[in-house]
Amino acid sequence: MGDVVDNGPDKKEWVHELFGPAKELLSRVPMYPCIGNHEKNHAHYYRYFSLPAPEYYYSFRYGNAEFFSLDTNKKVGPGTEQFKWLDEQLGKSDAKWKFVYHHHPVYTSDDDDYGNTWKGNPSYQGDRNARSLVELYEKHRVDMVFTGHVHFYERSWPIRAGKIDREKGTLYLISGGGGGRLENFAPVPTFFKAQCRSEYHYCYATIQGGKFSLRAFDHQGMLFDTFDVDKK
């Protein structure tokens, strides 16, 4: 979910550190990225990926699921271009499953990205800009929001109106363990944290009709988290 390279202007990172190792996988599986802060909005990102206009935000449909990609490096609060677009597109969508993904997390239990929790300073428990989108996620019953930026794995409980709501809540997932230096969790557990792990990892998700399943594996292929939703 963004930061597919460390330094966006450096061409060799794209060619040798991303597309080289991923060549076999990308020959079989399409890649629909969102832009992170490390790409630095560089032309390489737009040159190497062919995305629906306007490219830095877009949506696509696959089967009974619709996916919405946003750029949270830019302002996304009420009145902004992306906010208005997402509100309209989610409102029109008749997909059974609605997923949104962007770089910066809405909820995170990290220790110091959004306030130093070790010193007792308030943690915003997520990016305040990205948090502006929560009202749309709840208004349109978005099933799940995928994010990155923080270098660990965290899955929230379903959340609605600032509380755990297993029936109507939106689930938030951080998958930021792709290769950067791993980060730590706050010393005091947050109310929204269902599962967390400071581990290099990858996730595998499937949809079969009304059933969604997610599996998280560490870099050695060991399963460490599972999550299932059944829309009957």
Secondary structure, DSSP 8 states (H G I E B T S, - for coil): ---SSS-TT-HHIIIIIIITTTHHHHTTS-------STTTT-HHHHHH---STTSSSEEEEETTEEEEE--TTS--STTSHHHHHHHHHHHH---SEEEEE-SS-SS--BSSTTS-TTTT----SS-HHHHTTHHHHHHTT--EEEE-SSSSEEEE--EETTEE-TTT-BEEEEE--SSS----B-SS--TTEEEEE-S-EEEEEEEETTEEEEEEEETTS-EEEEEEEE--
